[in-house]
Amino acid sequence: MKDVMGIIYTGEKDSFLRELTLLRAIAALPVAGRYRVIDFLVSDMVNSGIRNVGVIMQKNYHSLMDHLGSGKEWDLHGKNDGLYILPPFLTRENVGVYTGSLDALHSNMSYLRRSRQEYVLFCNSLIVYNANFNAIMDVYAQGDCDAVMMYTKDPGMQRPEYGSYLDVDKDGMIRDVEIDPTKPRYENTSMDAILISKSLLMELVDRGVAHGYHDLMRDVIQRMIRDAGLKVKGYEYKDLCYRMDSVQGYFNFNLDTLNIDVRHHLFPEDRPVYTKVRDELPARYLDDAKVVNSMVADGCIIDGTLEHSVLFRGVHIAKGATVKNCIIMQDSHVEEGAYLENCILDKQARVKRDGRLIGPKAYPIVISKNMVI
Protein backbone atom coordinates (compact mmCIF):
# COMPACT_ATOMS: atom_id res chain seq x y z
CA MET A 1 0.00 0.00 0.00
CA LYS A 2 3.02 2.32 0.00
CA ASP A 3 2.24 2.88 -3.70
CA VAL A 4 -1.31 4.11 -2.86
CA MET A 5 -2.25 7.66 -1.89
CA GLY A 6 -5.55 8.50 -0.22
CA ILE A 7 -7.79 11.45 -1.16
CA ILE A 8 -10.85 12.31 0.95
CA TYR A 9 -13.44 14.68 -0.51
CA THR A 10 -15.43 16.48 2.20
CA GLY A 11 -17.72 18.60 0.02
CA GLU A 12 -20.90 16.51 0.12
CA LYS A 13 -24.35 18.07 0.38
CA ASP A 14 -25.00 18.81 4.05
CA SER A 15 -28.34 20.66 4.16
CA PHE A 16 -30.20 17.55 5.36
CA LEU A 17 -28.24 17.63 8.64
CA ARG A 18 -29.76 21.02 9.51
CA GLU A 19 -28.19 22.76 12.51
CA LEU A 20 -25.47 20.14 12.90
CA THR A 21 -23.64 21.34 9.78
CA LEU A 22 -24.26 25.08 9.98
CA LEU A 23 -20.71 25.64 11.23
CA ARG A 24 -18.90 22.43 10.24
CA ALA A 25 -18.49 19.93 7.42
CA ILE A 26 -20.04 16.45 7.71
CA ALA A 27 -16.52 15.04 8.11
CA ALA A 28 -16.08 17.12 11.28
CA LEU A 29 -19.27 15.88 12.99
CA PRO A 30 -18.50 14.62 16.52
CA VAL A 31 -19.43 10.95 17.03
CA ALA A 32 -19.10 8.23 19.69
CA GLY A 33 -18.10 10.47 22.57
CA ARG A 34 -14.71 11.69 21.39
CA TYR A 35 -14.25 11.08 17.64
CA ARG A 36 -15.10 12.87 14.40
CA VAL A 37 -16.55 11.20 11.28
CA ILE A 38 -13.30 11.66 9.35
CA ASP A 39 -11.26 9.86 12.04
CA PHE A 40 -12.51 6.49 10.83
CA LEU A 41 -11.49 7.04 7.21
CA VAL A 42 -8.06 8.51 7.98
CA SER A 43 -7.39 5.72 10.51
CA ASP A 44 -8.47 3.08 7.97
CA MET A 45 -5.96 4.46 5.47
CA VAL A 46 -3.13 4.64 8.01
CA ASN A 47 -3.86 1.14 9.32
CA SER A 48 -3.80 -0.14 5.73
CA GLY A 49 -0.30 1.32 5.19
CA ILE A 50 -1.18 4.49 3.25
CA ARG A 51 1.26 7.29 4.15
CA ASN A 52 0.08 10.10 1.85
CA VAL A 53 -3.43 11.39 2.62
CA GLY A 54 -4.98 14.52 1.09
CA VAL A 55 -8.21 16.01 2.48
CA ILE A 56 -10.05 18.24 -0.01
CA MET A 57 -12.07 20.87 1.85
CA GLN A 58 -15.17 22.62 0.56
CA LYS A 59 -16.90 24.96 3.03
CA ASN A 60 -17.23 25.31 6.81
CA TYR A 61 -13.83 23.65 7.08
CA HIS A 62 -12.27 25.58 9.99
CA SER A 63 -13.41 23.00 12.55
CA LEU A 64 -12.05 20.20 10.37
CA MET A 65 -8.68 21.92 9.88
CA ASP A 66 -8.37 22.50 13.62
CA HIS A 67 -9.14 18.84 14.30
CA LEU A 68 -6.73 17.37 11.75
CA GLY A 69 -3.90 19.79 12.49
CA SER A 70 -0.53 18.46 11.36
CA GLY A 71 -1.70 14.84 11.29
CA LYS A 72 0.37 13.97 14.36
CA GLU A 73 -2.33 11.81 15.96
CA TRP A 74 -2.39 9.60 12.85
CA ASP A 75 1.42 9.55 12.53
CA LEU A 76 1.14 11.53 9.29
CA HIS A 77 3.59 14.30 10.16
CA GLY A 78 6.89 12.91 8.89
CA LYS A 79 9.31 14.41 6.39
CA ASN A 80 8.08 12.30 3.48
CA ASP A 81 4.40 12.31 2.50
CA GLY A 82 1.97 12.85 5.40
CA LEU A 83 -1.37 14.63 5.76
CA TYR A 84 -2.19 17.39 3.27
CA ILE A 85 -5.09 19.77 3.88
CA LEU A 86 -6.37 21.11 0.55
CA PRO A 87 -8.81 24.02 1.02
CA PRO A 88 -10.47 25.61 -2.03
CA PHE A 89 -8.72 28.60 -3.56
CA LEU A 90 -9.59 31.21 -6.15
CA THR A 91 -8.30 30.95 -9.71
CA ARG A 92 -9.64 32.12 -13.06
CA GLU A 93 -11.34 28.76 -13.56
CA ASN A 94 -12.32 28.10 -9.95
CA VAL A 95 -14.48 30.57 -8.01
CA GLY A 96 -13.68 28.96 -4.65
CA VAL A 97 -16.67 26.58 -4.42
CA TYR A 98 -16.55 23.16 -6.09
CA THR A 99 -19.65 22.11 -8.02
CA GLY A 100 -18.66 18.47 -7.60
CA SER A 101 -15.88 16.00 -6.94
CA LEU A 102 -14.51 16.35 -10.48
CA ASP A 103 -13.98 20.09 -9.99
CA ALA A 104 -12.30 19.39 -6.65
CA LEU A 105 -9.85 16.91 -8.18
CA HIS A 106 -9.10 19.20 -11.12
CA SER A 107 -8.27 22.08 -8.76
CA ASN A 108 -5.79 19.83 -6.94
CA MET A 109 -4.05 18.31 -9.98
CA SER A 110 -0.72 19.72 -8.83
CA TYR A 111 -0.99 17.66 -5.63
CA LEU A 112 -1.72 14.56 -7.71
CA ARG A 113 1.19 15.20 -10.07
CA ARG A 114 3.82 15.72 -7.39
CA SER A 115 2.77 12.68 -5.33
CA ARG A 116 5.05 9.69 -5.80
CA GLN A 117 2.39 7.00 -5.51
CA GLU A 118 1.05 5.17 -8.56
CA TYR A 119 -2.50 4.55 -7.31
CA VAL A 120 -5.25 6.66 -5.74
CA LEU A 121 -7.89 5.62 -3.22
CA PHE A 122 -10.58 8.30 -3.61
CA CYS A 123 -13.30 8.45 -0.92
CA ASN A 124 -16.17 10.62 0.21
CA SER A 125 -16.42 11.32 3.91
CA LEU A 126 -20.01 10.76 5.04
CA ILE A 127 -19.91 6.96 5.56
CA VAL A 128 -18.52 5.54 8.82
CA TYR A 129 -16.84 2.12 8.71
CA ASN A 130 -13.62 0.37 9.70
CA ALA A 131 -12.20 -1.36 6.63
CA ASN A 132 -8.89 -2.91 5.63
CA PHE A 133 -8.14 -1.32 2.26
CA ASN A 134 -5.53 -3.97 1.50
CA ALA A 135 -8.44 -6.19 0.46
CA ILE A 136 -9.38 -3.72 -2.29
CA MET A 137 -5.78 -3.66 -3.50
CA ASP A 138 -5.79 -7.47 -3.63
CA VAL A 139 -8.83 -7.37 -5.94
CA TYR A 140 -7.12 -4.76 -8.14
CA ALA A 141 -3.87 -6.76 -8.23
CA GLN A 142 -5.69 -9.75 -9.72
CA GLY A 143 -5.81 -7.74 -12.95
CA ASP A 144 -8.46 -7.52 -15.67
CA CYS A 145 -9.88 -4.24 -14.35
CA ASP A 146 -9.21 -0.50 -14.51
CA ALA A 147 -10.57 0.30 -11.03
CA VAL A 148 -12.20 -1.25 -7.95
CA MET A 149 -15.24 0.20 -6.17
CA MET A 150 -16.36 -0.78 -2.67
CA TYR A 151 -20.02 -1.56 -2.02
CA THR A 152 -22.30 -3.09 0.60
CA LYS A 153 -25.48 -5.14 0.45
CA ASP A 154 -26.73 -3.69 3.76
CA PRO A 155 -30.37 -2.66 3.09
CA GLY A 156 -30.08 0.00 5.81
CA MET A 157 -27.72 1.96 3.54
CA GLN A 158 -30.32 2.41 0.78
CA ARG A 159 -32.13 5.74 0.50
CA PRO A 160 -34.83 6.99 -1.90
CA GLU A 161 -33.45 9.65 -4.27
CA TYR A 162 -29.99 9.48 -2.71
CA GLY A 163 -26.83 7.42 -3.23
CA SER A 164 -25.20 5.31 -5.94
CA TYR A 165 -26.30 1.73 -6.61
CA LEU A 166 -24.32 -0.84 -8.57
CA ASP A 167 -25.26 -3.70 -10.90
CA VAL A 168 -22.58 -6.33 -10.20
CA ASP A 169 -22.43 -9.52 -12.30
CA LYS A 170 -21.38 -12.99 -11.11
CA ASP A 171 -17.73 -12.25 -11.98
CA GLY A 172 -17.70 -9.16 -9.79
CA MET A 173 -17.68 -6.67 -12.68
CA ILE A 174 -19.85 -3.57 -12.42
CA ARG A 175 -22.20 -3.30 -15.41
CA ASP A 176 -24.29 -0.27 -14.51
CA VAL A 177 -24.54 2.52 -11.93
CA GLU A 178 -27.76 4.21 -10.74
CA ILE A 179 -27.37 7.59 -9.03
CA ASP A 180 -30.10 9.08 -6.82
CA PRO A 181 -32.96 6.85 -8.09
CA THR A 182 -36.42 7.27 -6.57
CA LYS A 183 -36.41 3.54 -5.82
CA PRO A 184 -33.06 1.72 -6.17
CA ARG A 185 -33.23 -1.30 -8.47
CA TYR A 186 -29.90 -2.78 -7.37
CA GLU A 187 -29.16 -4.16 -3.90
CA ASN A 188 -25.50 -3.08 -3.98
CA THR A 189 -24.97 0.37 -2.41
CA SER A 190 -21.74 2.15 -3.33
CA MET A 191 -19.64 3.18 -0.34
CA ASP A 192 -18.07 6.03 -2.31
CA ALA A 193 -14.58 4.51 -2.30
CA ILE A 194 -12.72 3.76 -5.54
CA LEU A 195 -9.16 2.52 -6.16
CA ILE A 196 -7.73 3.59 -9.50
CA SER A 197 -4.34 4.26 -11.06
CA LYS A 198 -3.26 7.87 -10.75
CA SER A 199 -2.54 8.22 -14.47
CA LEU A 200 -6.03 6.98 -15.44
CA LEU A 201 -7.70 9.20 -12.84
CA MET A 202 -5.87 12.28 -14.10
CA GLU A 203 -6.87 11.42 -17.67
CA LEU A 204 -10.54 10.97 -16.69
CA VAL A 205 -10.53 14.24 -14.73
CA ASP A 206 -8.97 16.13 -17.63
CA ARG A 207 -11.42 14.68 -20.16
CA GLY A 208 -14.40 15.28 -17.86
CA VAL A 209 -13.54 18.92 -17.20
CA ALA A 210 -12.91 19.46 -20.94
CA HIS A 211 -16.51 18.36 -21.57
CA GLY A 212 -17.94 20.63 -18.87
CA TYR A 213 -18.67 17.86 -16.37
CA HIS A 214 -18.58 18.37 -12.58
CA ASP A 215 -19.09 15.08 -10.73
CA LEU A 216 -16.68 12.14 -11.00
CA MET A 217 -19.21 9.37 -10.40
CA ARG A 218 -22.27 10.76 -12.19
CA ASP A 219 -20.59 12.41 -15.17
CA VAL A 220 -17.51 10.26 -15.78
CA ILE A 221 -17.43 6.82 -14.11
CA GLN A 222 -21.09 6.05 -14.84
CA ARG A 223 -20.78 7.06 -18.51
CA MET A 224 -17.47 5.25 -18.99
CA ILE A 225 -18.81 2.00 -17.53
CA ARG A 226 -21.97 2.07 -19.64
CA ASP A 227 -20.70 3.50 -22.91
CA ALA A 228 -16.90 3.28 -23.13
CA GLY A 229 -16.10 -0.15 -21.69
CA LEU A 230 -14.32 1.00 -18.51
CA LYS A 231 -13.64 -2.18 -16.52
CA VAL A 232 -14.57 -1.62 -12.86
CA LYS A 233 -14.72 -4.46 -10.36
CA GLY A 234 -16.74 -4.43 -7.19
CA TYR A 235 -15.46 -5.30 -3.72
CA GLU A 236 -18.18 -6.22 -1.22
CA TYR A 237 -17.70 -4.83 2.28
CA LYS A 238 -19.48 -7.19 4.68
CA ASP A 239 -18.99 -5.43 8.02
CA LEU A 240 -20.95 -2.63 9.72
CA CYS A 241 -21.29 0.76 8.04
CA TYR A 242 -23.38 3.87 8.67
CA ARG A 243 -24.27 6.80 6.42
CA MET A 244 -24.32 10.26 8.02
CA ASP A 245 -26.96 11.63 5.65
CA SER A 246 -29.68 12.76 8.05
CA VAL A 247 -30.23 13.89 11.63
CA GLN A 248 -31.95 10.56 12.31
CA GLY A 249 -29.00 8.64 10.83
CA TYR A 250 -26.54 10.59 12.99
CA PHE A 251 -28.71 10.11 16.10
CA ASN A 252 -29.17 6.36 15.55
CA PHE A 253 -25.48 5.77 14.87
CA ASN A 254 -24.39 7.39 18.13
CA LEU A 255 -26.94 5.45 20.18
CA ASP A 256 -25.94 2.23 18.39
CA THR A 257 -22.38 2.69 19.67
CA LEU A 258 -23.76 1.93 23.15
CA ASN A 259 -24.12 -1.66 21.91
CA ILE A 260 -20.94 -3.58 22.74
CA ASP A 261 -21.16 -5.67 19.53
CA VAL A 262 -21.30 -2.51 17.40
CA ARG A 263 -18.26 -1.11 19.22
CA HIS A 264 -16.31 -4.32 18.64
CA HIS A 265 -16.99 -4.03 14.90
CA LEU A 266 -16.15 -0.32 14.65
CA PHE A 267 -13.17 -0.33 17.04
CA PRO A 268 -11.36 -3.67 16.54
CA GLU A 269 -8.10 -4.11 18.43
CA ASP A 270 -6.07 -4.71 15.27
CA ARG A 271 -7.44 -1.57 13.53
CA PRO A 272 -7.65 1.22 16.14
CA VAL A 273 -9.34 4.54 15.40
CA TYR A 274 -7.14 7.55 16.17
CA THR A 275 -8.32 11.06 17.00
CA LYS A 276 -7.11 14.40 18.28
CA VAL A 277 -6.14 14.13 21.94
CA ARG A 278 -7.60 16.56 24.48
CA ASP A 279 -6.26 16.09 28.00
CA GLU A 280 -9.03 16.14 30.60
CA LEU A 281 -9.59 14.92 34.14
CA PRO A 282 -11.54 11.66 34.43
CA ALA A 283 -15.33 11.87 34.56
CA ARG A 284 -16.76 12.56 38.06
CA TYR A 285 -19.91 10.90 39.41
CA LEU A 286 -21.29 12.80 42.40
CA ASP A 287 -23.55 11.51 45.20
CA ASP A 288 -26.86 11.78 43.32
CA ALA A 289 -25.58 10.41 40.00
CA LYS A 290 -27.46 7.53 38.39
CA VAL A 291 -26.03 6.31 35.08
CA VAL A 292 -27.47 3.46 33.00
CA ASN A 293 -26.03 2.15 29.69
CA SER A 294 -24.35 5.41 28.67
CA MET A 295 -21.05 6.54 27.20
CA VAL A 296 -19.42 9.27 29.29
CA ALA A 297 -16.24 10.99 28.09
CA ASP A 298 -13.43 12.58 30.12
CA GLY A 299 -14.10 15.82 31.97
CA CYS A 300 -17.83 15.20 32.52
CA ILE A 301 -19.46 15.91 35.87
CA ILE A 302 -22.62 13.87 36.53
CA ASP A 303 -24.93 14.58 39.46
CA GLY A 304 -28.28 13.67 37.87
CA THR A 305 -29.89 10.76 36.03
CA LEU A 306 -28.42 9.60 32.71
CA GLU A 307 -29.94 6.80 30.63
CA HIS A 308 -28.94 5.40 27.23
CA SER A 309 -27.06 8.54 26.17
CA VAL A 310 -23.72 9.64 24.73
CA LEU A 311 -21.85 12.47 26.46
CA PHE A 312 -18.83 14.14 24.92
CA ARG A 313 -16.01 15.75 26.91
CA GLY A 314 -16.69 18.34 29.59
CA VAL A 315 -20.49 17.93 29.84
CA HIS A 316 -22.17 18.85 33.15
CA ILE A 317 -25.42 17.17 34.27
CA ALA A 318 -26.65 18.97 37.39
CA LYS A 319 -28.42 17.50 40.42
CA GLY A 320 -32.04 16.56 39.75
CA ALA A 321 -31.62 16.70 35.94
CA THR A 322 -32.70 13.74 33.80
CA VAL A 323 -31.23 12.90 30.38
CA LYS A 324 -32.61 9.97 28.30
CA ASN A 325 -31.71 8.89 24.76
CA CYS A 326 -29.65 12.03 24.12
CA ILE A 327 -26.40 13.03 22.46
CA ILE A 328 -24.74 15.94 24.26
CA MET A 329 -21.63 17.43 22.72
CA GLN A 330 -18.59 19.01 24.27
CA ASP A 331 -18.84 21.48 27.20
CA SER A 332 -22.65 21.59 27.29
CA HIS A 333 -24.58 22.11 30.56
CA VAL A 334 -27.89 20.67 31.74
CA GLU A 335 -28.99 22.58 34.83
CA GLU A 336 -30.97 21.42 37.88
CA GLY A 337 -34.40 19.91 37.35
CA ALA A 338 -34.14 19.88 33.54
CA TYR A 339 -35.58 16.92 31.60
CA LEU A 340 -34.24 15.93 28.16
CA GLU A 341 -35.37 13.03 26.00
CA ASN A 342 -34.46 12.28 22.37
CA CYS A 343 -32.37 15.42 21.94
CA ILE A 344 -29.06 16.39 20.33
CA LEU A 345 -27.22 19.28 22.01
CA ASP A 346 -24.38 20.81 20.01
CA LYS A 347 -21.23 22.21 21.65
CA GLN A 348 -21.52 24.68 24.54
CA ALA A 349 -25.33 24.46 24.58
CA ARG A 350 -27.12 25.09 27.87
CA VAL A 351 -30.53 23.94 29.11
CA LYS A 352 -31.65 26.18 31.96
CA ARG A 353 -33.12 25.14 35.27
CA ASP A 354 -36.35 23.07 35.04
CA GLY A 355 -36.34 23.18 31.22
CA ARG A 356 -38.11 20.33 29.40
CA LEU A 357 -37.32 19.10 25.91
CA ILE A 358 -38.98 15.88 24.70
CA GLY A 359 -38.70 14.94 21.03
CA PRO A 360 -39.97 11.90 19.12
CA LYS A 361 -37.31 9.21 18.72
CA ALA A 362 -37.76 9.22 14.94
CA TYR A 363 -37.14 12.99 14.72
CA PRO A 364 -34.93 14.19 17.61
CA ILE A 365 -34.75 17.82 18.71
CA VAL A 366 -31.51 19.57 17.68
CA ILE A 367 -30.13 22.46 19.77
CA SER A 368 -27.53 24.56 17.94
CA LYS A 369 -24.06 25.42 19.19
CA ASN A 370 -23.91 28.01 22.03
CA MET A 371 -27.71 28.15 22.29
CA VAL A 372 -29.37 28.66 25.68
CA ILE A 373 -32.81 27.08 26.21
KAKASUL-V6251 format. One record per run of one state. SS is the DSSP state (a for helix, b for strand, c for the rest). FROM is the first residue (numbers start at 1). LEN is the number of residues. If there is no record, write none. Layout:
BEGIN
<<SS,FROM,LEN> <SS,FROM,LEN>>
END
This chain:
BEGIN
<<c,1,3> <b,4,6> <c,10,5> <a,15,7> <c,22,4> <a,26,3> <c,29,1> <b,30,2> <c,32,3> <b,35,2> <a,37,11> <c,48,4> <b,52,5> <c,57,5> <a,62,7> <c,69,3> <a,72,3> <c,75,7> <b,82,5> <c,87,14> <a,101,7> <c,108,1> <a,109,6> <c,115,4> <b,119,6> <c,125,2> <b,127,3> <c,130,4> <a,134,8> <c,142,5> <b,147,6> <c,153,2> <a,155,3> <c,158,1> <b,159,1> <c,160,2> <b,162,1> <c,163,1> <b,164,5> <c,169,4> <b,173,7> <c,180,8> <b,188,10> <a,198,13> <c,211,5> <a,216,12> <c,228,4> <b,232,5> <c,237,4> <b,241,3> <c,244,3> <a,247,10> <c,257,3> <a,260,7> <c,267,17> <b,284,2> <c,286,4> <b,290,3> <c,293,2> <b,295,2> <c,297,4> <b,301,2> <c,303,2> <b,305,3> <c,308,2> <b,310,2> <c,312,4> <b,316,2> <c,318,4> <b,322,3> <c,325,2> <b,327,2> <c,329,4> <b,333,2> <c,335,4> <b,339,3> <c,342,1> <b,343,3> <c,346,4> <b,350,2> <c,352,4> <b,356,3> <c,359,1> <b,360,1> <c,361,2> <b,363,1> <c,364,1> <b,365,3> <c,368,4> <b,372,1> <c,373,1>>
END
